[in-house]
Amino acid sequence: MRHDGGLHNLHKRVEVHDAWTENLKLNKVGEIIEDDSCFFDDGDKSRRYHAFSRDWIANEIFRRIEPDGKTMG
């Protein structure tokens, strides 16, 4: 995975309880990512460093492909 992409930041705040294991498995963070729009409101499609969203996205990918549905944590 690259360190840059179109979803450099999330527009909705991830609350502490969203990151609890049981809520991750209920797709709470996944819903935030899915509801967010990529790129900027002005239509700019250039890539941005995504330090704030990369780990959330990586965990959602891992959780979906891990046979037992475990999280990275």
Kinemage of the C-alpha trace (Angstrom):
@kinemage 1
@onewidth
@group {chain A} dominant
@subgroup {mainchain}
@vectorlist {calphas} color= white
{ca met a 1} P 0.000 0.000 0.000
{ca arg a 2} L 1.154 3.464 -0.819
{ca his a 3} L 1.343 6.277 1.695
{ca asp a 4} L -0.816 8.528 -0.423
{ca gly a 5} L -4.253 8.323 -1.952
{ca gly a 6} L -7.551 10.062 -2.466
{ca leu a 7} L -8.876 9.568 1.061
{ca his a 8} L -6.237 11.504 3.000
{ca asn a 9} L -8.492 12.293 5.934
{ca leu a 10} L -11.902 11.266 7.212
{ca his a 11} L -14.620 13.916 7.337
{ca lys a 12} L -16.393 12.218 10.240
{ca arg a 13} L -14.549 11.721 13.514
{ca val a 14} L -13.812 8.150 14.610
{ca glu a 15} L -14.872 8.008 18.245
{ca val a 16} L -13.051 5.867 20.813
{ca his a 17} L -15.973 3.443 21.095
{ca asp a 18} L -15.944 2.970 17.294
{ca ala a 19} L -12.476 1.438 17.631
{ca trp a 20} L -13.459 -1.142 20.251
{ca thr a 21} L -12.968 -4.628 18.829
{ca glu a 22} L -16.659 -5.500 18.955
{ca asn a 23} L -17.570 -2.280 17.121
{ca leu a 24} L -14.849 -2.815 14.509
{ca lys a 25} L -16.402 -6.216 13.838
{ca leu a 26} L -19.790 -4.478 13.519
{ca asn a 27} L -18.195 -2.326 10.780
{ca lys a 28} L -18.475 1.001 12.642
{ca val a 29} L -15.206 2.374 11.200
{ca gly a 30} L -15.923 0.715 7.860
{ca glu a 31} L -19.191 2.654 7.635
{ca ile a 32} L -17.346 5.925 8.263
{ca ile a 33} L -14.872 5.106 5.485
{ca glu a 34} L -17.613 3.925 3.109
{ca asp a 35} L -19.701 7.066 3.673
{ca asp a 36} L -16.750 9.382 3.107
{ca ser a 37} L -16.010 10.813 -0.299
{ca cys a 38} L -12.602 10.511 -1.849
{ca phe a 39} L -10.605 13.533 -2.915
{ca phe a 40} L -11.521 17.109 -2.214
{ca asp a 41} L -14.825 18.910 -2.503
{ca asp a 42} L -13.472 20.984 -5.393
{ca gly a 43} L -12.948 17.837 -7.492
{ca asp a 44} L -9.150 17.855 -7.228
{ca lys a 45} L -8.057 14.262 -7.822
{ca ser a 46} L -4.380 14.646 -6.946
{ca arg a 47} L -2.962 12.231 -4.400
{ca arg a 48} L -2.393 13.331 -0.797
{ca tyr a 49} L -0.433 11.728 2.016
{ca his a 50} L -2.962 9.810 4.093
{ca ala a 51} L -1.391 9.521 7.516
{ca phe a 52} L -4.768 9.829 9.252
{ca ser a 53} L -6.716 7.255 7.251
{ca arg a 54} L -4.170 4.646 6.132
{ca asp a 55} L -4.285 2.455 9.240
{ca trp a 56} L -8.084 2.542 9.411
{ca ile a 57} L -8.274 1.430 5.778
{ca ala a 58} L -5.579 -1.251 6.269
{ca asn a 59} L -7.474 -2.684 9.242
{ca glu a 60} L -10.720 -2.854 7.239
{ca ile a 61} L -8.960 -4.731 4.424
{ca phe a 62} L -7.303 -7.113 6.896
{ca arg a 63} L -10.566 -7.720 8.766
{ca arg a 64} L -12.392 -8.621 5.575
{ca ile a 65} L -9.808 -11.115 4.327
{ca glu a 66} L -8.872 -12.702 7.676
{ca pro a 67} L -10.828 -16.001 7.857
{ca asp a 68} L -11.966 -15.497 11.472
{ca gly a 69} L -12.792 -11.789 11.030
{ca lys a 70} L -10.090 -10.691 13.464
{ca thr a 71} L -8.774 -7.139 13.524
{ca met a 72} L -5.113 -6.160 13.222
{ca gly a 73} L -5.077 -5.421 16.956
